[in-house]
Amino acid sequence: MTNTTLNLEELLCGVNELVDTLWIVTLGNEKVEIVKDSMTPEREGECLDYTELCQTYIQEYVYPADLGKWEEILSLNSLRQMAASGVANKKFDMRFCNDLLGFEWHEAFIRILKDKSGIPDRVILFSRYVNHCRKAQIVEAAVQTEYDYVVYIEANTNSYVMYTSNRESGTPVPPDSE
């Protein structure tokens, strides 16, 4: 088998549909290279101060209930502590909301990268949009365990979807309104 090495551009082409965000944080100089970012595509290719980028996200994008989680996981101090503790990776969910994007649920993954001497020096962050998956999980749990039907109302799009289950209960589903 031939050992094939992909460059970053080739790798991104391969995972483009799976990844919405890809940041590389350099712990030493506190910079972040934005390789891909679905929320701020105009910043792709830029190298920015990580703390300033975090402040922008906190002020403009992070869902208020997740502000503590952002600080706990993604602050520069938290990333440094993770690197120093020997933890290699972490997976978590983060929610975002603003007037332009509406509500977005992302599944994120961070991994500590090491230099040639084995010292942690960078963090790579990937995230992907998982709204549909999380909504389906919530509705499925409700329908399977407690309810005969669930009406999921999406305020951002002024629409709804009705899910039914527990047909054995004999509870009739309400009629569609016309």
BABA-788894 format. One record per residue: residue number from 1; residue in one letter; x, y, z of N, C-alpha, C, CB in turn. Coordinates in Angstrom, 1 decimal, padded with zeros to 4 digits. Glycine has a CB too. Layout:
BEGIN
  num  residu   neast  nnorth     nup  caeast  canorth    caup   ceast  cnorth     cup  cbeast  cbnorth    cbup
  NUM       A       X       Y       Z       X        Y       Z       X       Y       Z       X        Y       Z
...
This chain:
BEGIN
  num  residu   neast  nnorth     nup  caeast  canorth    caup   ceast  cnorth     cup  cbeast  cbnorth    cbup
    1       M   000.8  -001.2   000.0   000.0    000.0   000.0   000.9   001.2   000.0  -001.0    000.0   001.2
    2       T   000.5   002.2  -000.8   001.3    003.4  -000.9   000.9   004.4   000.1   001.1    004.0  -002.4
    3       N   001.8   005.1   000.8   001.5    006.1   001.8   001.3   007.4   001.0   002.7    006.2   002.8
    4       T   000.0   007.9   001.1  -000.4    009.1   000.4  -000.6   010.2   001.4  -001.6    008.9  -000.4
    5       T   000.0   011.3   001.2  -000.1    012.5   002.1  -001.0   013.5   001.4   001.3    013.1   002.5
    6       L  -002.0   014.0   002.1  -002.9    015.0   001.5  -002.5   016.4   002.1  -004.3    014.7   001.8
    7       N  -002.5   017.4   001.2  -002.3    018.7   001.8  -003.7   019.2   002.3  -001.7    019.7   000.7
    8       L  -003.7   020.4   003.0  -004.9    020.9   003.6  -006.0   021.1   002.6  -004.5    022.1   004.4
    9       E  -005.7   021.7   001.5  -006.7    022.0   000.5  -007.4   020.7   000.0  -006.1    022.7  -000.7
   10       E  -006.6   019.6  -000.2  -007.1    018.4  -000.7  -008.0   017.7   000.4  -006.0    017.4  -001.1
   11       L  -007.5   017.8   001.6  -008.3    017.3   002.7  -009.6   018.0   002.9  -007.5    017.4   004.0
   12       L  -009.6   019.3   002.8  -010.8    020.1   002.9  -011.8   019.8   001.8  -010.5    021.6   002.9
   13       C  -011.4   019.5   000.6  -012.2    019.2  -000.5  -013.0   017.8  -000.2  -011.5    019.0  -001.8
   14       G  -012.3   017.0   000.5  -012.8    015.7   000.8  -013.8   015.7   002.0  -011.7    014.7   001.2
   15       V  -013.7   016.7   002.9  -014.6    016.7   004.0  -015.5   017.9   004.0  -013.8    016.7   005.3
   16       N  -015.6   018.6   002.9  -016.3    019.9   002.8  -017.7   019.8   003.3  -016.3    020.4   001.4
   17       E  -018.4   018.7   002.9  -019.8    018.6   003.3  -020.0   018.2   004.8  -020.5    017.6   002.4
   18       L  -018.9   017.7   005.4  -019.0    017.2   006.8  -018.6   018.3   007.8  -018.1    016.0   006.9
   19       V  -017.9   019.2   007.4  -017.3    020.2   008.3  -017.8   021.6   007.9  -015.8    020.2   008.3
   20       D  -018.4   022.4   008.9  -018.8    023.7   008.7  -017.7   024.7   009.2  -020.1    024.0   009.4
   21       T  -017.0   024.3   010.2  -016.0    025.2   010.7  -014.7   024.4   011.0  -016.5    025.8   012.1
   22       L  -013.6   025.1   010.7  -012.2    024.5   010.9  -011.3   025.6   011.3  -011.7    023.7   009.7
   23       W  -010.9   025.6   012.6  -010.0    026.6   013.1  -008.8   025.9   013.6  -010.7    027.5   014.3
   24       I  -007.6   026.6   013.5  -006.4    026.1   014.0  -005.8   027.2   015.0  -005.3    025.7   012.9
   25       V  -005.8   026.9   016.3  -005.4    027.8   017.3  -004.0   027.5   017.7  -006.3    027.8   018.5
   26       T  -003.1   028.5   017.6  -001.7    028.3   018.0  -001.6   028.9   019.4  -000.7    029.0   017.0
   27       L  -001.3   028.0   020.4  -001.3    028.4   021.8  -000.2   029.4   022.1  -001.2    027.2   022.6
   28       G   001.0   029.3   021.4   002.1    030.2   021.8   001.9   031.7   021.4   003.3    029.7   021.0
   29       N   001.3   031.9   020.2   001.2    033.3   019.8  -000.3   033.7   019.9   001.6    033.5   018.4
   30       E  -001.2   032.9   020.4  -002.6    033.2   020.7  -003.3   033.6   019.4  -002.7    034.3   021.7
   31       K  -002.9   033.0   018.3  -003.6    033.3   017.0  -004.5   032.1   016.6  -002.5    033.6   015.9
   32       V  -005.4   032.4   015.7  -006.3    031.4   015.2  -006.3   031.6   013.6  -007.7    031.4   015.8
   33       E  -006.1   030.5   012.9  -006.2    030.5   011.5  -007.6   030.0   011.2  -005.1    029.7   010.8
   34       I  -008.4   030.8   010.5  -009.7    030.3   010.1  -009.6   029.7   008.7  -010.7    031.6   010.1
   35       V  -009.6   028.4   008.7  -009.6    027.7   007.5  -010.9   027.6   006.8  -009.0    026.2   007.7
   36       K  -012.0   027.4   007.6  -013.3    027.4   007.1  -014.2   027.8   008.3  -013.8    025.9   006.6
   37       D  -015.3   028.6   007.9  -016.2    029.1   008.9  -017.5   029.4   008.3  -015.6    030.3   009.7
   38       S  -018.5   028.6   008.5  -019.8    028.8   007.9  -020.5   030.1   008.4  -020.7    027.6   008.1
   39       M  -020.3   030.5   009.6  -020.9    031.7   010.1  -020.2   033.0   009.6  -020.9    031.7   011.6
   40       T  -018.9   033.0   009.4  -018.2    034.1   008.9  -017.3   033.7   007.8  -017.4    034.8   010.1
   41       P  -017.9   033.4   006.7  -017.0    032.9   005.5  -016.1   034.0   005.0  -017.9    032.4   004.4
   42       E  -016.4   035.2   005.2  -015.5    036.3   004.8  -014.2   036.3   005.5  -016.2    037.7   005.0
   43       R  -014.1   035.6   006.7  -012.9    035.6   007.4  -012.0   034.4   007.1  -013.2    035.5   008.9
   44       E  -012.5   033.5   006.2  -011.7    032.3   005.8  -010.4   032.7   005.3  -012.5    031.4   004.8
   45       G  -009.3   032.0   005.7  -008.0    032.3   005.2  -007.3   033.4   006.1  -008.0    032.8   003.8
   46       E  -008.0   034.0   007.0  -007.4    035.0   007.9  -006.7   034.4   009.1  -008.4    036.0   008.3
   47       C  -005.8   035.1   009.7  -005.1    034.7   010.9  -005.4   035.8   011.9  -003.6    034.4   010.8
   48       L  -006.2   035.5   013.0  -006.6    036.6   013.9  -006.2   036.3   015.3  -008.2    036.7   013.8
   49       D  -006.3   037.3   016.2  -006.1    037.1   017.6  -007.3   036.2   018.1  -006.1    038.5   018.3
   50       Y  -006.9   035.1   018.8  -008.0    034.2   019.2  -008.9   034.8   020.3  -007.3    033.0   019.8
   51       T  -008.4   035.6   021.2  -009.3    036.2   022.2  -010.2   037.2   021.6  -008.4    036.9   023.3
   52       E  -009.8   037.9   020.6  -010.7    038.9   019.9  -011.8   038.1   019.2  -009.9    039.8   019.0
   53       L  -011.4   037.0   018.5  -012.4    036.2   017.8  -013.4   035.6   018.7  -011.7    035.1   017.0
   54       C  -013.0   035.2   019.9  -013.9    034.6   020.9  -014.9   035.7   021.3  -013.1    034.1   022.1
   55       Q  -014.4   036.9   021.6  -015.2    038.0   022.0  -016.3   038.3   020.9  -014.4    039.3   022.3
   56       T  -015.9   038.3   019.7  -016.9    038.5   018.6  -017.9   037.4   018.6  -016.1    038.5   017.2
   57       Y  -017.5   036.2   018.8  -018.5    035.1   018.8  -019.4   035.2   020.0  -017.8    033.7   018.8
   58       I  -018.8   035.5   021.2  -019.6    035.6   022.4  -020.7   036.7   022.2  -018.7    035.9   023.6
   59       Q  -020.3   037.9   021.6  -021.2    039.0   021.5  -022.2   038.8   020.4  -020.4    040.2   021.2
   60       E  -021.8   038.1   019.3  -022.7    038.1   018.1  -023.4   036.7   017.8  -021.9    038.5   017.0
   61       Y  -022.8   035.6   018.3  -023.3    034.3   017.8  -023.7   033.3   018.9  -022.3    033.7   017.0
   62       V  -023.0   033.2   020.0  -023.2    032.2   021.0  -024.6   032.3   021.6  -022.1    032.1   022.0
   63       Y  -025.3   031.3   021.7  -026.6    031.3   022.3  -026.4   031.6   023.8  -027.4    029.9   022.1
   64       P  -027.2   032.5   024.4  -026.9    032.9   025.8  -026.8   031.8   026.8  -028.0    033.8   026.2
   65       A  -027.6   030.8   026.7  -027.5    029.7   027.6  -026.1   028.9   027.5  -028.6    028.7   027.4
   66       D  -025.4   029.1   026.4  -024.2    028.3   026.2  -022.9   029.2   026.4  -024.1    027.8   024.8
   67       L  -023.1   030.4   026.9  -021.9    031.3   027.2  -021.0   030.7   028.2  -022.4    032.7   027.7
   68       G  -021.5   030.1   029.2  -020.6    029.4   030.2  -019.9   028.3   029.6  -021.4    029.0   031.4
   69       K  -020.5   027.5   028.8  -019.9    026.4   028.1  -018.8   026.8   027.2  -020.9    025.5   027.3
   70       W  -019.0   027.9   026.5  -017.9    028.5   025.6  -016.7   028.8   026.4  -018.5    029.8   024.9
   71       E  -016.9   029.5   027.5  -015.8    029.9   028.4  -015.1   028.7   029.0  -016.2    030.8   029.5
   72       E  -015.9   027.7   029.4  -015.3    026.5   030.0  -014.5   025.6   029.1  -016.5    025.7   030.6
   73       I  -014.9   025.6   027.8  -014.3    024.7   026.8  -013.3   025.5   025.9  -015.3    024.0   026.0
   74       L  -013.7   026.6   025.4  -013.0    027.3   024.3  -012.2   028.5   024.6  -014.0    027.6   023.3
   75       S  -012.2   029.0   025.9  -011.4    030.1   026.2  -009.9   029.7   026.0  -011.6    030.6   027.7
   76       L  -009.0   030.6   025.8  -007.6    030.3   025.7  -007.1   029.6   026.9  -006.8    031.6   025.4
   77       N  -007.5   030.0   028.1  -007.0    029.3   029.3  -007.5   027.9   029.4  -007.5    030.1   030.6
   78       S  -008.7   027.7   029.0  -009.3    026.3   029.0  -008.5   025.4   028.0  -010.8    026.3   028.6
   79       L  -008.2   025.9   026.8  -007.5    025.2   025.8  -006.1   024.8   026.3  -007.4    025.9   024.5
   80       R  -005.5   025.8   027.0  -004.1    025.6   027.6  -004.2   024.5   028.7  -003.5    026.9   028.1
   81       Q  -005.2   024.6   029.5  -005.3    023.6   030.6  -005.6   022.2   030.0  -006.5    024.0   031.5
   82       M  -006.4   022.1   029.0  -006.6    020.9   028.3  -005.3   020.3   027.8  -007.6    021.0   027.2
   83       A  -004.5   021.1   027.1  -003.2    020.7   026.6  -002.3   020.2   027.7  -002.6    021.8   025.8
   84       A  -002.2   021.0   028.8  -001.3    020.7   029.9  -001.7   019.4   030.6  -001.2    021.8   030.9
   85       S  -003.0   019.1   030.6  -003.5    017.9   031.4  -003.3   016.6   030.6  -005.0    018.1   031.7
   86       G  -003.0   016.7   029.4  -002.8    015.5   028.6  -004.0   015.0   027.9  -002.3    014.4   029.4
   87       V  -005.2   015.7   028.0  -006.4    015.3   027.3  -006.2   015.7   025.9  -007.6    016.1   027.9
   88       A  -006.4   014.7   025.0  -006.1    014.8   023.6  -007.2   015.4   022.8  -005.7    013.5   023.0
   89       N  -008.5   015.1   023.2  -009.6    015.6   022.4  -010.8   015.7   023.2  -009.9    014.7   021.2
   90       K  -011.8   016.5   022.7  -013.1    016.7   023.4  -014.1   016.9   022.4  -013.0    017.9   024.4
   91       K  -015.3   016.3   022.6  -016.5    016.5   021.7  -017.6   017.2   022.6  -016.9    015.1   021.1
   92       F  -018.3   018.1   022.0  -019.3    018.8   022.7  -020.3   019.5   021.7  -018.7    019.9   023.6
   93       D  -021.4   019.9   022.2  -022.4    020.6   021.4  -022.4   022.1   021.8  -023.9    020.1   021.6
   94       M  -022.6   023.0   020.8  -022.7    024.4   021.1  -023.8   025.0   020.2  -021.3    025.1   020.7
   95       R  -024.6   025.9   020.8  -025.7    026.5   020.1  -025.4   027.9   019.8  -027.0    026.4   020.9
   96       F  -025.8   028.4   018.6  -025.6    029.8   018.2  -026.9   030.4   017.7  -024.6    029.8   017.0
   97       C  -027.0   031.7   017.8  -028.2    032.4   017.4  -027.9   033.8   017.1  -029.3    032.2   018.5
   98       N  -028.4   034.3   016.0  -028.4    035.8   015.7  -029.4   036.1   014.7  -027.0    036.2   015.2
   99       D  -029.7   037.3   014.4  -030.7    037.8   013.5  -030.5   037.3   012.1  -030.8    039.3   013.5
  100       L  -029.3   037.2   011.7  -029.0    036.8   010.3  -029.1   035.3   010.1  -027.6    037.2   009.9
  101       L  -028.5   034.5   011.0  -028.5    033.0   010.9  -029.7   032.3   011.5  -027.2    032.5   011.5
  102       G  -030.3   032.9   012.5  -031.4    032.3   013.2  -030.7   031.3   014.3  -032.3    031.4   012.3
  103       F  -031.3   030.2   014.6  -030.8    029.3   015.6  -030.0   028.2   014.9  -031.9    028.7   016.5
  104       E  -028.8   027.9   015.4  -028.0    026.8   014.8  -027.4   026.0   016.0  -026.9    027.3   013.9
  105       W  -027.5   024.7   015.8  -026.9    023.7   016.8  -025.7   023.1   016.1  -028.0    022.7   017.3
  106       H  -024.6   023.1   016.7  -023.4    022.6   016.1  -022.8   021.5   017.1  -022.3    023.7   015.9
  107       E  -022.3   020.5   016.5  -021.5    019.5   017.2  -020.0   019.8   016.9  -021.9    018.0   016.8
  108       A  -019.3   019.9   017.9  -017.9    020.4   017.8  -016.9   019.3   018.4  -017.6    021.7   018.4
  109       F  -015.7   019.4   017.8  -014.6    018.5   018.2  -013.3   019.3   018.3  -014.5    017.2   017.3
  110       I  -012.6   019.2   019.4  -011.3    019.8   019.5  -010.3   018.8   019.8  -011.3    021.0   020.5
  111       R  -009.1   019.0   019.2  -008.0    018.0   019.3  -006.7   018.8   019.6  -007.9    017.1   018.1
  112       I  -006.0   018.4   020.5  -004.7    019.0   020.8  -003.6   018.4   019.9  -004.3    018.8   022.3
  113       L  -002.9   019.3   019.2  -001.8    018.9   018.3  -000.5   019.2   019.0  -001.9    019.6   016.9
  114       K   000.5   018.3   018.7   001.8    018.5   019.3   002.9   018.8   018.2   002.2    017.2   020.1
  115       D   003.9   019.5   018.7   005.0    019.8   017.8   005.9   018.6   017.7   005.9    021.0   018.3
  116       K   007.0   018.7   016.9   007.9    017.5   016.7   008.5   016.9   017.9   009.0    017.9   015.7
  117       S   008.6   017.8   019.0   009.2    017.3   020.2   008.2   016.7   021.2   010.0    018.4   020.9
  118       G   006.9   016.7   020.7   005.8    016.2   021.6   005.2   017.1   022.5   006.4    015.0   022.3
  119       I   005.4   018.4   022.4   004.9    019.4   023.2   003.6   020.0   022.6   005.9    020.6   023.5
  120       P   002.5   020.0   023.3   001.2    020.6   022.7   001.4   022.0   022.4   000.1    020.4   023.8
  121       D   001.1   022.3   021.1   001.3    023.7   020.7   000.1   024.3   019.9   002.5    023.8   019.8
  122       R  -000.8   023.4   019.4  -001.9    023.9   018.6  -003.2   023.1   019.0  -001.6    023.8   017.1
  123       V  -004.3   023.7   018.7  -005.6    023.1   018.9  -006.3   023.2   017.5  -006.4    023.8   020.1
  124       I  -006.9   022.1   017.1  -007.7    022.2   015.9  -009.2   022.0   016.3  -007.3    021.1   014.9
  125       L  -010.0   022.9   015.8  -011.4    022.8   016.1  -012.2   022.6   014.9  -011.9    024.1   016.8
  126       F  -013.1   021.5   014.9  -014.0    021.2   013.8  -015.4   021.4   014.4  -013.7    019.8   013.2
  127       S  -016.3   021.8   013.5  -017.7    021.8   013.9  -018.6   021.5   012.7  -018.2    023.1   014.7
  128       R  -019.8   021.0   013.0  -020.7    020.7   011.9  -022.1   021.1   012.4  -020.6    019.3   011.4
  129       Y  -022.9   021.5   011.5  -024.3    021.9   011.7  -025.1   020.6   012.0  -024.9    022.7   010.5
  130       V  -025.8   020.6   013.1  -026.6    019.3   013.4  -028.0   019.6   013.9  -025.9    018.6   014.5
  131       N  -028.6   020.8   013.4  -030.0    021.1   013.8  -030.9   020.0   013.6  -030.4    022.3   013.1
  132       H  -031.0   019.4   012.4  -031.9    018.4   012.1  -031.8   017.2   012.9  -031.8    018.1   010.6
  133       C  -030.6   016.8   013.2  -030.3    015.6   014.0  -030.7   015.8   015.4  -028.8    015.3   013.9
  134       R  -030.4   016.9   016.0  -030.8    017.2   017.4  -032.3   017.3   017.6  -030.1    018.5   017.9
  135       K  -033.0   018.0   016.6  -034.4    018.1   016.7  -035.0   016.7   016.6  -034.9    019.0   015.5
  136       A  -034.5   015.9   015.7  -035.1    014.5   015.5  -034.9   013.7   016.8  -034.4    013.8   014.4
  137       Q  -033.8   013.9   017.5  -033.5    013.1   018.7  -034.5   013.6   019.8  -032.1    013.4   019.2
  138       I  -034.8   014.9   019.9  -035.7    015.4   020.9  -037.1   014.9   020.7  -035.7    016.9   021.0
  139       V  -037.5   015.0   019.4  -038.9    014.6   019.1  -039.0   013.1   019.3  -039.2    015.0   017.6
  140       E  -038.0   012.3   018.8  -038.1    010.9   018.9  -038.2   010.4   020.4  -036.9    010.2   018.3
  141       A  -037.5   011.0   021.2  -037.5    010.7   022.7  -038.9   011.0   023.2  -036.4    011.4   023.5
  142       A  -039.5   012.1   022.9  -040.8    012.5   023.4  -041.9   011.6   022.9  -041.1    014.0   023.0
  143       V  -041.8   011.3   021.6  -042.9    010.5   021.0  -042.8   009.0   021.5  -042.7    010.5   019.5
  144       Q  -041.6   008.5   021.7  -041.4    007.1   022.1  -041.8   006.9   023.5  -040.0    006.6   021.8
  145       T  -041.5   007.9   024.4  -041.7    007.6   025.8  -043.0   008.2   026.4  -040.5    008.2   026.5
  146       E  -043.4   009.3   026.0  -044.5    010.0   026.8  -045.7   010.4   026.0  -044.0    011.1   027.5
  147       Y  -045.5   010.7   024.7  -046.6    011.4   024.0  -047.1   010.6   022.8  -046.2    012.8   023.5
  148       D  -048.4   010.8   022.5  -048.9    010.1   021.3  -048.6   010.9   020.0  -050.5    010.0   021.4
  149       Y  -048.4   012.2   020.2  -048.0    013.0   019.0  -047.2   014.2   019.6  -049.2    013.4   018.1
  150       V  -046.4   014.8   018.7  -045.7    016.0   019.1  -045.8   016.9   017.9  -044.2    015.7   019.4
  151       V  -046.1   018.1   018.1  -046.0    019.2   017.0  -044.8   020.0   017.3  -047.4    020.0   017.0
  152       Y  -043.9   020.0   016.4  -042.7    020.8   016.5  -042.8   022.0   015.7  -041.4    020.0   016.0
  153       I  -042.8   023.1   016.4  -043.0    024.5   015.8  -041.7   025.1   015.6  -044.0    025.4   016.6
  154       E  -041.4   025.5   014.4  -040.1    026.2   014.0  -040.4   027.7   013.9  -039.5    025.6   012.7
  155       A  -040.2   028.4   014.9  -040.5    029.9   014.9  -039.7   030.6   013.8  -040.3    030.5   016.3
  156       N  -038.5   030.2   013.6  -037.6    030.9   012.6  -038.2   030.9   011.2  -036.2    030.4   012.6
  157       T  -038.8   029.8   010.9  -039.4    029.6   009.5  -040.9   029.6   009.5  -038.9    028.3   008.9
  158       N  -041.5   029.9   010.6  -043.0    029.9   010.7  -043.6   028.6   010.1  -043.5    031.1   009.9
  159       S  -043.1   027.5   010.5  -043.6    026.2   010.0  -043.7   025.2   011.2  -042.7    025.7   008.9
  160       Y  -044.3   024.1   010.9  -044.4    023.0   011.9  -044.4   021.7   011.3  -045.7    023.2   012.8
  161       V  -044.0   020.7   012.1  -044.1    019.3   011.6  -044.7   018.5   012.8  -042.7    018.7   011.3
  162       M  -045.7   017.6   012.4  -046.3    016.7   013.4  -045.7   015.3   013.3  -047.8    016.7   013.2
  163       Y  -045.3   014.8   014.5  -044.8    013.5   014.6  -045.8   012.7   015.4  -043.4    013.4   015.2
  164       T  -046.0   011.4   015.0  -047.0    010.6   015.7  -046.3   009.2   016.1  -048.2    010.3   014.9
  165       S  -046.8   008.6   017.1  -046.3    007.3   017.6  -047.4   006.8   018.6  -044.9    007.4   018.2
  166       N  -047.0   005.8   019.3  -047.9    005.2   020.3  -049.3   005.0   019.7  -048.0    006.1   021.5
  167       R  -049.4   004.4   018.5  -050.7    004.2   017.9  -051.5   003.2   018.7  -050.6    003.7   016.5
  168       E  -050.9   002.4   019.5  -051.6    001.4   020.4  -052.4   002.0   021.4  -050.5    000.4   021.0
  169       S  -052.1   003.3   021.8  -052.8    003.9   022.9  -054.3   004.2   022.5  -052.1    005.2   023.3
  170       G  -054.6   004.3   021.2  -055.9    004.6   020.8  -056.2   006.1   020.8  -056.9    003.9   021.6
  171       T  -055.3   006.9   021.2  -055.5    008.4   021.2  -055.5   008.9   019.8  -054.4    009.1   022.1
  172       P  -056.6   009.5   019.4  -056.7    010.0   018.0  -055.7   011.2   017.8  -058.1    010.4   017.6
  173       V  -055.1   011.3   016.6  -054.3    012.4   016.3  -055.2   013.6   015.9  -053.3    012.1   015.1
  174       P  -055.0   014.8   016.3  -055.9    015.9   015.9  -055.9   016.1   014.4  -055.4    017.2   016.6
  175       P  -057.0   016.5   013.8  -057.0    016.7   012.4  -056.1   017.8   011.9  -058.5    017.0   011.9
  176       D  -055.7   017.7   010.7  -054.9    018.8   010.1  -055.8   020.0   009.9  -054.3    018.4   008.7
  177       S  -055.3   021.2   010.3  -056.1    022.4   010.0  -055.9   022.8   008.6  -055.7    023.6   011.0
  178       E  -057.0   023.3   008.0  -056.9    023.7   006.6  -057.2   025.1   006.4  -057.9    022.9   005.7
